[in-house]
């Protein structure tokens, strides 16, 4: 019999080593079996194969601990527990008779923080031990006094499945027979301070919809090969034009209901393909408790949100996009996480995933917690998560959110509110190491996929390889270009000559990184209005200005990104709680014309290598006109590797420029490849048709064209 103090510890779920007390234990007398079964009336041990009774267990005192001797039992006895409850009987496998879940190598790698795929071992995994089906649970909680898995299968009673601690790694584990796919579960943790915490599984593959906080047992998604052609479609010389989408508000059914992943596969995918985009970028799909965070405060990093369906449904969506020739990029948030009680915050009663010092571990801007990048286990958790989405869902890439906030310890902090690094500097050296490690692992383990940094500072080498001292991203959002361009486009045209440098300055650094040009969701929220609303002037000028802006973006060196609704000039500021204003396309030809222009811009961009092949190379761009300050006209040449070229000229005033002479690189006949003032787009119809070059040297070129520049318009020219 167990000492009374040990029995009380089991009954209070305070026993730190339940496997030492429960299950089978061999003595000189035979095999003692102990089982803690709250609510049981009688417990017997029966043979697992034949069902023959082996022993009747005796209740110890007034507790729910039952114990009994099985004499002459073999070394490895397969047995079950026949349990009589108040109103029924069941036959159960004893979770305490099974061997450890994790192998020694896995324990070592997890402790070392070098396990490439920690999600294959931690979390909840459907397994079979000794012919018995169930779920192997494992969770990292090194400072806990006790950890249990609780769920529907044990009436959420933390005494039923108290876990085994693998010392040295801080991982708790147990094999729970009878648990199956679809069962809800969480971890119940007793902290060193005596708090009982109910926590979601950091590695859960699925979760219940808020406000429920439970996780759901799901099979680990099988690996997905990157489809043929996707690596080439993601390459630096490829045309990459991204349609950024918030799945919950792109379109709704019945006025308010979300479309599920399969409905989105049938509607969003063909819509984006028809508009000529090459990729979809989804605002974070990782499980998150608060709709208003748009997914940027995730709790279930390994679980596609259940708002739109199951993990299998999300895989179906990705596959449908690939079959349509579209890549899928996920917004990924490794910078911070919310402080919700059921999440990672103080996971085992201590600052485990976050920095303990709020000067390092608390984001004042977002009221969130910052991952402790100094902990090898935390870095491993995040690196593994990046690889998980790429390998197990087959997505093309990750756009990493808020990189600037990770790189600098003083990000959005006043003097005295931050802790310098070991050298006394402001850089977060641990976060930098993490980003390099993540990008290295992605590059080695999943070649052909891409990572994109949302980084708003001049931190050097963001897209340089880690082995060359860079961070290792494939692309970086050009936030400087975006801010300067929108500031310029928002100025009344009569004053633009005083802001000319906002256009020219970007070319001073345009090829220092592999840049992406984003007009993202951040530009149409928090009182900024819509893209069309940013344009000055009357309604006609607003539409002309936005058409001009988009064509300038598509002609400028860098990959493209446009947030949903921008393609048809959504008038209202984006609201994540409702659908886009699709009705605008039913009545107003200006909105239809805008969408038609975006389609044509994408098609031109994709089919003319000069507009994409050397996006990230200095040789792909040459100024023709950068000093026509008085008329606010800009012109430049875009080139491909084979020497073919496209000439772009932009008039940023509402004044037509008749007989404008423009230098061109070669003699010959030229045609308008695209004119944003075309009637089909809603323009005034100032067109040029075919033009022959003249042997008049102009703008440093041997030949020139004389053309009419429409008001607030961009023209693209190619030689025949």
Secondary structure, 3 states (H helix, E strand, C coil): CCCHHHHHHHHCCCCCCHHHCCEEEEECCEEEEEEECCCCCEEEEEECCCCCEEEEEEECCCCCEEEEEECCCCCCCCEEEEEECCCCEEEECCHHHCCCCCCHHHHHHHHHCCCCCHHHCCEEEEEEECCEEEEEEEEECCCCCEEEEEEHHHCCCCCCCECEEECCCCEEEEEEECCCCCCEEEEEEECCCCCEEEECCCCCCCECCCCCCCEECCCCCCCCCCCCCHHHHCCCCCCCEEEEECCCCCCEECCCEECCHHHHHHHHHHHHHHCCCCEEEECCCEEECCHHHCCCCEEEEEEECHHHCCHHHHHHHHHHHHHCCCEEEEEECCCEECCCCCCCCCCCCCCCCECCCHHHHEECCCCEEEECCCCHHHHHHHHHHHHHHHHHCCCCEEEECCHHHHHECCCCCCCCCCCCCCCCCCECHHHHHHHHHHHHHHHHHCCCCEEEECCCCCCCCCCCCHHHCCCCCCEEECHHHHHHHHHHHCCCHHHHHHHCHHHHHHHHCCCCCCEEEEECHHHHCCCCCCHHHHCCCCHHHHHHHHHHHHHHHHHCCCEEEEECCHHHCCCCCCCCCCCCCCCHHHHCHHHHHHHHHHHHHHHHHHHCHHHCCCCCCHHHEEEEEEEECCCCEEEEEEECCCCCEEEEEEECCCCCEEEEEEEECCCCEEEEEEECCCHHHCCCCCCCCEEECECCCECCECEEEEEEECCCEEEEEEEC
